Amino acid sequence: MPSHLPYLTVEFPPIAASIRRHLDDFQVDELPAYDPCGSGDHVYVWIEKAGITTRRAILDMAAALGVASSTIGAAGRKDARGVTRQLVSVEGVEPSRIRALDLPRIRILDMARHRSKLRPGSLRGNRFTIRLRDVIPARAGDVREVLRVLAARGVPNYFGAQRFGMRGDTWAVGRSLVLGDFASAAKRIVGEPAAEDPAPVRRARDLAASGRFGEAATVWPAGFSDCARLCRALERTRGDPQRATFSLDRSVLGFYVSAYQAWLFNRVLAARVGGLDRFVRGDIAFSHRTGLCAVVADPAAEQARATRFEISPTGPIAGYAMLAPQDEAGAIEQAILAEAGCAVNDLPRTGPLRCIGGRRPFRSPLEEIGVDSKRDQTGAYLELRFTLPAGSYATAVLREICKNRLEDGRADVGDD
């Protein structure tokens, strides 16, 4: 989570803690939107993965089964730093072959058939079990109080650091792309070496920055296939940034564009986080039951529903189909977007960079909360348990507890 974003629970001082010292210190259980029906050409597989991303797990399973990775679906894309239990779907493969898989860092838990492929977003939410280590025992009560406030008012629905990449600049790539500045976008993706880059990455960026794209393409390490692909395209097109950039997969370009939209949303939420559960005139309300949005004409009349967590104020996912707020809410939002240099009506409407847009609630419901003091062979810890809806980040909960005093360990993760 970007550290500069303001907190909701400012009345609580930071609570120093560390997470992810071990892989199983951070566990996620997906809550699927529906159960498999028991028949069909797709096998829904509950897997447990440890230390690898969902993408890596899909690639490894596809290679072992001898099928294209496109035949394997997943509802959620989880990162590598932890243990995740989630559903994937496999088309056209007998369950016995899937059950026989013996892959490092992947365990097959259960299977059932279904009629269709598992699609991204087919999630009700995620259940988290997180071990907070190095917490001063006297602050355990404050941890519980912060969670109580978040359960009552909501978790600030900031997009997490995962959305902005290892260098925190995917949003800037996206902004360059939608503005048509392909040279700046390509430069950020494969150039601009930094001192904190790992040595192999810095070497590749140095070569690309000097225009030696062909050489750079050969030295990018594992996990940087898109960078290598862009370098090959720059070599092939003799440095034409637009043609080279459009050689990237649509999903990659879409990731950069969505990062820009996420950055804009975070700026608007940052301005209103202290009142994330209160409406102002002209707000767009999000219904947590139906997922539909509507303009708020009378904030006082709707506030009781907000207090009951039926509806919430929203911020922009900038795009041509976005429902725009009016009056006071519209003035606040437009000023922030203008300051960021975003003119919604000028965003691309077609092609791989198109920005459809929408609304995102300022807050997420925090449910099924539990806090227990425990101990293992490495020492004492607080075990946190809670659920969040799909698309919300556990790090948003942790940053409210720890503020700027959270040490996030690397654990033992594999190459992606």
Summary of the structure (lengths in Angstrom):
residues: 416
radius of gyration: 22.4
end to end distance: 21.2
largest distance: 63.8
contacts: 1342
relative contact order: 0.18
helix: 38%
strand: 24%
